[in-house]
Amino acid sequence: MKFRPLQFLSVLISPWFLTGCGLVTPDIAEPWDRDIPPGTLAEDQTHKWPATAQIEFEIRKRIYCDLKEAVQDANTVAVSVGDKYRQLLPNDWGAQLSISLAVDEFSELNPGVALKTPIHNGIVNFVGQYLGPSSIAGAGLLTGAPAAQTYGPLSLGQSYSLGLGGKFASTASRTDTFNPYWSIEYLMKPITEKSDCRTDPFLEKGVIPASSSPLLIQSDLGIKDWLVGAMMVNSTYHSYDVPQSFSGGDSKSSPQKPAKGARKPNFSRGQTDTVTLQLKFVIVSNGNINPTWTLMRVSANTGSPLFSTGRTRTHDVIITIGPNNETSAWAFNSAQIGRAVGASRIAVPVQ
C-alpha cells in the first residue's frame, strides 16, 4: 500500500468540519428541536418562535407556577404577632429570581502519526553464562564455573520511528439569564381554569413546544416544601433588634424612600429575614471517534482519540423571598456571585 500523506491528513481533519461544537455560538435548544414558523399560532404571528424561546418560555412558566402554588400554600399557615395573626408571607414582600441557562460546547482534534523504518535484525553475540564472578585471567581464560547452559548469538528486531502529532481545540459558551420579580400580593391571586398556569399558548394550537430541558420543565422542583418549611423556621427563630440601616428602614441610608402611605415593616419582629433557594441541573453529553491504522511503515492514532466533542448544559435557578429592602438585595446578589464563582471553576470535559 502506497502512503499518501495528503490523503491521510484529510482523513484526520475531516471530522473537525462535520460539527459546529465549539466553532459557532451554541444554541440552548438541541439540533432536533424545531422552530415554530410564522402564522402557526395566529394569523398575526409575523415572526417565528425559535426553539430556544419555546424552551425558555416553558421553563419560566414552570418556575412561576410552582412558586405561585408554593406561596399560596405557605400562606394557609398563620403566625401570631402579639394578639393578632398574619400570613407567613406578607403581601408587601417579593420574590426575586435569577434563571440561568448555560451551554458549553467543545471540540478537540488530536491527530497522531508515527512513521516507521524497518531495519534488518541485529545479531548479538554472547560469550556464555557463568556462575559466580567471571573475569579475564591470564592468557585470555575466564574464571568462574560455567553454567549448565550457555547461549549463542541472538537475532533481535530493530526499527526507527518518527512521531508526528498535533492538537486543535475549540470551546464556545452561551448563557441566557432572566431576572423576574413578583410581589407576594401578585402571587396570591387565585389560580383559575383560564389563568396562565392552566393554559399553554402552544398546546392550545395543537403545537408541542420544544422540551429539551426536561429537568427544569418536568422535574419536581420542590419549591413548595422548601418555602413552607423555611418560613415556618423563620417564624419560630426570627431576627430581633435589627438595625434600621441594615434593614433598609432608615431613609438616610436606604437607596430609596418608601412610598408615601406605605406600611412600615416591623423589623424588630423578624420581618427582615429572607430565604434563598438555589437549584442546579447539569447535563453532560460527549463522544469521540478513534480510527487506528497500523501499517508496515506508518501507524496512526494509537493513543488519544482522534476526535472528541461534547456539550454541557447547566441550568441554575436562584429564588430569594423577603421584604423589599437591602437585606433581600444583598442575599440575592450574594447568591448570584457565588454562582458565578462556582461556574468559573467548572472546566469543559475533555476526553
N, C-alpha and C positions, 0 to 999 in steps of 0.2 A: 504494500500500500504506500503510495507516494504521499508525503506530508506536505500540505499546502498551508502555510502559516496564516494567510489572509482569510481563507475559508474557515479555518479553525477558530480564528479570533471572532469572526462574525457569529459563529455558533455560541460563543461565550457571551457576547454582548447583547444578542437579540432579545433575551428575556427582559432586559432593562427597559426596552422601549414598549413592552407589551402591557405595562401597568403604569398608573398615574400616582401610585402611593409614594408620597414624599416629593413628587415632582411638581404638583399643582396644589392649589388651595383645596384642602379636603372638604367634603360635604358632611353635614350632620347625618343626613339620610344615607341609606345603603344604596348600592347600584341598582338593586331590584325594585326600590321604591319609585313610584311614578308620580309625576306632576298631574294636577287636575287642569285640563285645558279650559280656556275661556269659554263662557257660555254654558258650562256644565251645571253649575249650581243655580244660576239665574241668567236671564237674558241680558241684564246689565253688567254681568261679570266680564269686564274687559281685559283683565289680566289673569294669568294662570295662578293656581295655588301651588307653589313649589312643595315638593315632598318634605323638605326641611321645615317649612312653615306649618305643614299639617302635623308633623311630629311635635313641634314646639307648642302648637295650639292644644293638642291633646294632653301634653304633659302639664301645661299651665292650668288647664281646666281641671285635671285630676287633683292637683295640689290644692287649688282653690276650693273645690267641692269637699275634699277631705277636711280641709281647715274649717270651712263653714260648718260642717257637721260636728266637728270636734268642739268648736266654740259654743254651739247651741247645746251640746250635750254637757259641757262643763258648767254652763250657766243654769242647769237644772239643780245644781248644788248651791245652797245658800250658806253664807257665813255670817256670823254675828259681829256687829260693830257697835259696841256699847249695848244699848237696849233695842237696837234695830238689826235688821237682816238685809244683806245685799247679795247680789250675784257674785260669783267668783271673779268674773272679768267685767270691770266697769265699762260702760259704753264709751267713755272718753279715752280708753286705751286703744291701742292699734297693733296690727301685725305687720312687721316689715320683713320682706322676703328677698332672697337672692337665689335665683335659679341659674346655675351654670352648666352648660352643655359643651363639653370639650372633646375634640377628636385629635389624636396624634397618629400620623402615618409615617412609615419609614420603608425604605427600600435599600438593599445592600447587595452589591455585586463583588464577588471575591474570585476572580479568575486566577488559576494557578497552573503552570505548565512546567514540566521537567523534561529537558532534552537529554537523552541518554546516548552515550557512545560505547557500544560493547568493545571489549578488549580481550585478546586471547588469554586463556587461563595461565596463571603464573605457576612455576614449579618451585616448590620449597623443599630443600634438602635438609635432612636431619642426620646427625652422626650417630644417633641412637639414644636410648634412655638408660640411665644408670641409677642404682640405689646408693644413697649416701653422696657425699661430696665428690664431684668429678673435677679434675684439674689436669692440665697438661704437665706431665713429668718429663724427665729427660728422654731424649730420643723420640719424642712425639707420642709417648704412651699415655693413656688415660688411667687415672687411679679411680678406685671405687668399684663396687661389684656391679656387673651388668644386670639389667632387669631380665625377666623371663621372656619378654617380647620387646623387640625394637621395631622402629618404623622407618620405612624407606622414604623416598621422595613423594611429596603430596602435590596434587594439582588443585589450585584454588582459583575460583572465579573472580574476575575483577572488571570494573567498568568505570566510566566517567559520567557524571551527571551535572547539569547546569539548570538550576531552578529559576523560573521567572514568575512573578506574581504581581498583583495589584489590588486595589480596593477602591470602589466607588460607592459612596453612601449619601443618602439624602433623606431629610426629615421635613415634615410640614405639619403645622398645628393650626387649629381654629377653635375659638371659644365664643359661644353665644351666651350672653348674660342678660337676664331680666330681673328687675328690682321693683316688683309691685308692692303697694301698700294698701291695706284695707283696715278701716276702723272696725272696732268691735260692734259698734252700732249698726254698721252696714252688714257685717257678717251675721248679725242676729235676725235679719229679715227672713221670714219663713220661706222654706223650700216648697214651691208649688209644682204641679204637674207640668206647667209651661215655663218653669224657671230654667235658667241656663245650665243647671246641674241635672236636669231631667231630659234635656234635648241636645241634639248634636246636628249642626248645620250640614255636615257631610252625609250622615246616615239618613237624614230626612229626605235627601235627594237620591238615595239609593247608591251612594258612593262610599266605599270602605276607605277610610283615610289610612295613610301610611302609619305603620306602627312598629318601626324597627327598634324601638326602645321599650321593650316590654317590662323592664324592671321598674320604670317610673310610671308607666301607663297602666299596667295590670297588677303590680305587686301591692300588697297591703303595706302602706307606709307607716301605719301605727301612730298616726298623729293624734287620734282621739285618746288612746290610752295614755300617751305621753302627756298631753295637755291637762287632762283631768287629774292625773297623779301629781304633776308638777305644781299645779295651782293649789291642790289640797295641802301639799308640803308648804307652799308659800303662805297659805292662810294660817298654818299652825306655827311655823317658825319664820316669822317675817322680820323685817328690819325695824329697828327703833332708833329714835333720835338721829335721823338722817339730816345732815346739814342742808339748808335750803340751797346753798350754792352748788353742792354736789348733785342735788336732785333737779336742778334747773328751775327751782321755785323762786330764786332771787332774781328780780328783774334786772339788777345791775350786772350780774354775771351770766344770765341766760342769754342765748343768742337772739331770742325774740320774746317779746312780752306776750302774755296770754291774752286772748281775745276779750274784749270788754263784756262783762257779764258771765264769763265762763266760770264754772265751779272750780274752786281751788282744791286740788287733791290733798288728802290728809297724809302728809309724808310721815308723821310720827306713828302711823298705824300700819306701816309696811307697804303702802301703795307705790313705793318706788321699786319694789322687787321686780326684776324682769326674768324671763325664762327663754332659753335658746335651745333649739334643736337643729342638729346638722345630720343630714342623710347623704350617704355617698355610695354610688354604684360604679363599679369598674368592670368593663367587658373587654377582654383581650382576645384577639384572633390573629394568628400568624401562620406562616407556612414557608417552606423552602423547597428548592429543587437542586439536585446534585448529580448530574450525569458524570460518570467516571470513565476515562479511557486509559487503558494500559496496553501500549503497543511496544514494538521492539525498540524504537528509538525515541518515543515520546510517551509520557503519561500526564494526565490532567485531572485536577480536582480530586486528589486523593485525601485531602484534609477537610477544610471548612466547606460548607455548602456553597455552590456556585452562586445561587441567587436566593435571597430571602426577603420577605416582605411582611408587614404586619400593620395592624390597626388597633388602637386602644381608645375606647370611649369611656370618658369619665363624666358622670352626671352627679351633680352636687346641689343640695338644697339646704339653705340656712333659713330658719324661721325664728324671729325674735318677737316676743309679745311682751308688752309692758306699757307704762304711761308714756305720753308724748313729751319726753324730756331728754336731758343729756345722758342720763344713766342708760336708757334704752339705746340711744345712738351709739354710745361707747361700747355697749355689749355687742351690738350688731357689727360695728366696724372691727372690733377685735376678732370676731369670728371670721370675717372676710380676710383679715390679714393672716390669720392662722391658716386659712385655706390656701392663700397664695403662697405662703412659705412651704406648706406641705406639697403643693403641686410642683414647686421648683426642684424638689428632691426626687421626684419620680422620673426615672430615666426611661427612654423608649426601649422596649425589649429588643435585644439583638440575638439572633440565633448563633 
